[in-house]
């Protein structure tokens, strides 16, 4: 099994499209950091006010816009290219000739894309931490999102790591949604349009599912002391439902 997902991971990073998307993400991160450095403050997009940017809050503050681009466009393009593209081209007809059980091929692909997702979000985390310490004012305290209570610097690392962990889980939820759609609509362009429309439709029905389009605020609310029950229920539901539909459809699909 390890041989499948490792070979899939290699195939993913051997494609120019993956590197182009990765470079595009890096450019967006650098531009965003430079903008925050120039202004010294950041205005929240949801009317929460303005906050002074420092070394402790930069890693998660900078993701306000970046997470939007990441989960709405960049990663779905990557997922559709890898899943829908291979299905539409007929590449899986050759893959399944290898001596593995059918579900292992799809699981290996999803695992490889999950690792790739973690590489994308992990890169943003590392850049944010390094840029914060090198370019922004150092402070011993900070304010968590939506809180008026001062938090010590010792809380910054677990708070930031928790944010990126939940962001990665949200991206994996989007991956499973994409995998289910691609098994019904394999042509990449049509699949991408269908995923966008479906994400909008789900958000209109259940508001917390905006995490499939713009996850920043929902993640920050989930990190508050009282947490966000609806957020976690929606995230878990998308992961479970997406997984079931994806694997059931894969087992029955004629490739």
C-alpha positions as CSV (number, residue, x, y, z in Angstrom):
1,X,0.0,0.0,0.0
2,X,2.8,2.4,0.8
3,X,4.2,1.8,-2.6
4,X,1.0,3.1,-4.2
5,X,0.7,6.4,-2.4
6,X,4.4,7.1,-2.6
7,X,4.4,6.5,-6.4
8,X,1.2,8.7,-6.7
9,X,3.0,11.4,-4.6
10,X,5.9,11.3,-7.0
11,X,3.6,11.5,-10.0
12,X,1.8,14.5,-8.5
13,X,5.0,16.5,-8.1
14,X,6.4,15.4,-11.5
15,X,3.6,17.4,-13.1
16,X,4.4,21.0,-14.0
17,X,0.9,22.1,-13.0
18,X,1.6,21.2,-9.4
19,X,4.8,23.3,-9.3
20,X,3.0,26.2,-11.0
21,X,0.3,26.1,-8.4
22,X,2.9,25.9,-5.6
23,X,4.8,28.8,-7.0
24,X,1.6,30.8,-7.4
25,X,0.8,30.2,-3.7
26,X,4.3,31.3,-2.7
27,X,3.9,34.5,-4.7
28,X,0.6,35.3,-3.1
29,X,2.1,34.7,0.4
30,X,5.0,37.0,-0.3
31,X,2.8,39.7,-1.7
32,X,0.5,39.5,1.2
33,X,3.3,39.6,3.8
34,X,4.8,42.6,2.0
35,X,1.4,44.4,2.1
36,X,1.1,43.7,5.9
37,X,4.6,44.8,6.5
38,X,4.0,48.1,4.6
39,X,0.7,48.8,6.4
40,X,1.7,47.5,9.8
41,X,-2.0,46.6,10.4
42,X,-4.7,44.4,8.9
43,X,-8.4,45.1,8.6
44,X,-10.5,42.0,9.0
45,X,-12.8,41.2,6.1
46,X,-15.8,40.5,8.2
47,X,-16.1,43.8,10.1
48,X,-14.2,42.8,13.3
49,X,-12.0,45.9,13.1
50,X,-8.2,46.4,12.6
51,X,-5.4,44.7,14.3
52,X,-1.7,45.5,14.6
53,X,0.4,42.8,13.0
54,X,3.4,41.4,15.0
55,X,5.5,38.3,15.0
56,X,3.0,36.3,17.1
57,X,-0.1,36.8,15.0
58,X,1.3,37.1,11.5
59,X,1.3,33.3,10.7
60,X,-2.5,33.1,11.0
61,X,-3.5,36.7,10.2
62,X,-1.9,36.4,6.7
63,X,-4.1,33.4,5.9
64,X,-7.2,35.5,5.8
65,X,-7.0,36.0,2.1
66,X,-4.6,33.2,1.3
67,X,-6.9,30.5,2.7
68,X,-9.6,31.9,0.4
69,X,-7.5,31.4,-2.7
70,X,-6.2,28.1,-1.5
71,X,-9.5,26.3,-0.9
72,X,-11.6,28.1,-3.6
73,X,-9.2,27.8,-6.5
74,X,-5.6,26.5,-6.1
75,X,-6.2,23.2,-4.4
76,X,-9.4,22.3,-6.3
77,X,-7.5,22.9,-9.6
78,X,-4.8,20.5,-8.3
79,X,-7.4,17.9,-7.2
80,X,-9.4,18.1,-10.4
81,X,-6.3,17.8,-12.5
82,X,-5.0,14.8,-10.6
83,X,-8.3,13.0,-10.1
84,X,-10.6,14.0,-13.0
85,X,-7.7,14.4,-15.4
86,X,-6.5,10.8,-14.8
87,X,-10.0,9.4,-15.1
88,X,-10.9,11.4,-18.2
89,X,-7.6,10.4,-19.9
90,X,-8.1,6.7,-19.1
91,X,-4.8,6.5,-17.2
92,X,-6.4,4.4,-14.4
93,X,-7.0,1.6,-16.9
94,X,-3.3,1.0,-16.7
95,X,-2.9,1.6,-13.0
96,X,-5.5,-1.0,-12.0
97,X,-3.5,-3.7,-13.8
98,X,-1.1,-3.7,-10.9
99,X,-1.5,-6.4,-8.3
100,X,-3.5,-4.4,-5.7
101,X,-7.1,-4.3,-4.6
102,X,-9.2,-1.8,-6.4
103,X,-10.0,0.5,-3.5
104,X,-6.2,0.8,-2.7
105,X,-5.6,2.7,-5.9
106,X,-8.1,5.4,-5.0
107,X,-7.0,5.5,-1.4
108,X,-3.4,5.8,-2.4
109,X,-4.3,8.8,-4.7
110,X,-6.2,10.5,-1.9
111,X,-3.4,9.9,0.6
112,X,-0.9,11.4,-1.8
113,X,-3.1,14.5,-2.4
114,X,-3.6,14.8,1.4
115,X,0.2,14.9,1.9
116,X,0.5,17.4,-0.9
117,X,-2.1,19.5,0.8
118,X,-0.1,19.4,4.0
119,X,3.0,20.5,2.1
120,X,1.1,23.5,0.8
121,X,-0.3,24.5,4.2
122,X,3.0,23.6,6.0
123,X,5.0,25.8,3.7
124,X,2.7,28.7,4.5
125,X,3.1,28.0,8.2
126,X,7.0,28.0,8.0
127,X,7.1,31.2,5.9
128,X,4.7,32.9,8.3
129,X,6.7,32.1,11.3
130,X,10.1,33.0,9.7
131,X,8.7,36.3,8.2
132,X,7.1,37.2,11.6
133,X,10.4,36.9,13.4
134,X,12.5,38.6,10.7
135,X,10.2,41.4,9.5
136,X,7.6,42.3,12.1
137,X,7.8,43.9,15.6
138,X,8.4,41.4,18.4
139,X,5.9,41.3,21.3
140,X,5.4,39.2,24.4
141,X,1.6,39.2,24.2
142,X,-1.2,39.0,21.5
143,X,-4.9,38.9,21.2
144,X,-6.6,35.8,19.9
145,X,-9.3,36.2,17.3
146,X,-12.5,37.8,18.7
147,X,-11.0,38.0,22.2
148,X,-10.3,41.1,24.4
149,X,-8.2,39.1,26.8
150,X,-4.4,39.4,26.4
151,X,-2.7,36.1,25.7
152,X,1.0,35.3,26.5
153,X,3.5,34.5,23.9
154,X,3.5,30.8,25.1
155,X,0.0,30.5,23.6
156,X,1.0,31.7,20.2
157,X,2.6,28.4,19.0
158,X,-0.3,26.0,19.9
159,X,-2.8,28.6,18.7
160,X,-1.1,28.9,15.3
161,X,-0.5,25.1,15.0
162,X,-4.2,24.5,15.7
163,X,-5.2,26.9,13.1
164,X,-3.1,25.3,10.4
165,X,-4.2,21.8,11.4
166,X,-7.9,22.7,11.1
167,X,-7.1,24.5,7.8
168,X,-5.5,21.3,6.5
169,X,-8.5,19.3,7.6
170,X,-10.8,21.7,5.8
171,X,-8.7,21.3,2.6
172,X,-8.9,17.5,3.0
173,X,-12.7,17.9,3.3
174,X,-12.7,19.8,0.0
175,X,-10.5,17.1,-1.5
176,X,-13.0,14.4,-0.6
177,X,-15.8,16.5,-2.1
178,X,-13.8,16.9,-5.3
179,X,-13.1,13.2,-5.4
180,X,-16.8,12.4,-5.3
181,X,-17.7,14.9,-8.0
182,X,-14.8,13.8,-10.3
183,X,-16.1,10.2,-10.3
184,X,-19.4,11.5,-11.7
185,X,-18.0,14.3,-13.9
186,X,-14.4,13.4,-15.0
187,X,-13.8,16.2,-17.5
188,X,-11.6,18.6,-15.5
189,X,-13.2,21.9,-16.5
190,X,-16.8,20.7,-16.0
191,X,-15.8,19.1,-12.7
192,X,-14.3,22.3,-11.5
193,X,-17.4,24.3,-12.4
194,X,-19.6,21.7,-10.7
195,X,-17.5,21.8,-7.5
196,X,-17.7,25.6,-7.4
197,X,-21.5,25.5,-7.9
198,X,-21.9,22.7,-5.3
199,X,-19.8,24.6,-2.8
200,X,-22.0,27.7,-3.2
201,X,-25.2,25.7,-3.0
202,X,-24.1,23.9,0.2
203,X,-23.2,27.2,1.8
204,X,-26.6,28.6,1.0
205,X,-28.2,25.6,2.7
206,X,-25.9,25.3,5.8
207,X,-24.0,28.5,6.6
208,X,-21.0,26.9,8.3
209,X,-20.3,25.1,5.1
210,X,-18.8,28.4,3.9
211,X,-15.6,26.6,5.1
212,X,-15.6,24.9,1.7
213,X,-15.1,28.4,0.1
214,X,-13.7,30.8,2.6
215,X,-12.7,29.0,5.8
216,X,-10.7,31.7,7.7
217,X,-13.5,33.1,9.9
218,X,-15.1,29.7,10.6
219,X,-11.7,28.3,11.7
220,X,-11.0,31.3,13.9
221,X,-14.4,30.9,15.6
222,X,-13.8,27.2,16.1
223,X,-10.6,28.0,17.9
224,X,-12.4,30.2,20.5
225,X,-12.8,28.7,24.0
226,X,-16.4,27.9,23.5
227,X,-15.6,26.3,20.1
228,X,-18.0,25.9,17.3
229,X,-20.2,22.8,17.4
230,X,-21.8,23.5,14.0
231,X,-18.3,23.9,12.4
232,X,-17.1,20.6,13.6
233,X,-20.3,18.8,12.8
234,X,-20.2,20.2,9.2
235,X,-16.5,19.4,8.8
236,X,-16.9,15.8,10.0
237,X,-20.0,15.3,7.9
238,X,-18.3,16.5,4.7
239,X,-15.3,14.2,5.4
240,X,-17.5,11.2,6.1
241,X,-20.1,11.7,3.3
242,X,-17.4,12.6,0.8
243,X,-15.4,9.5,1.7
244,X,-18.4,7.1,1.5
245,X,-19.7,8.5,-1.9
246,X,-16.2,8.6,-3.3
247,X,-15.2,5.0,-2.5
248,X,-18.6,3.5,-3.2
249,X,-18.7,5.2,-6.6
250,X,-15.0,4.2,-7.3
251,X,-15.8,0.5,-6.6
252,X,-18.7,0.6,-9.1
253,X,-17.2,2.9,-11.7
254,X,-16.3,1.4,-15.1
255,X,-12.9,2.8,-16.1
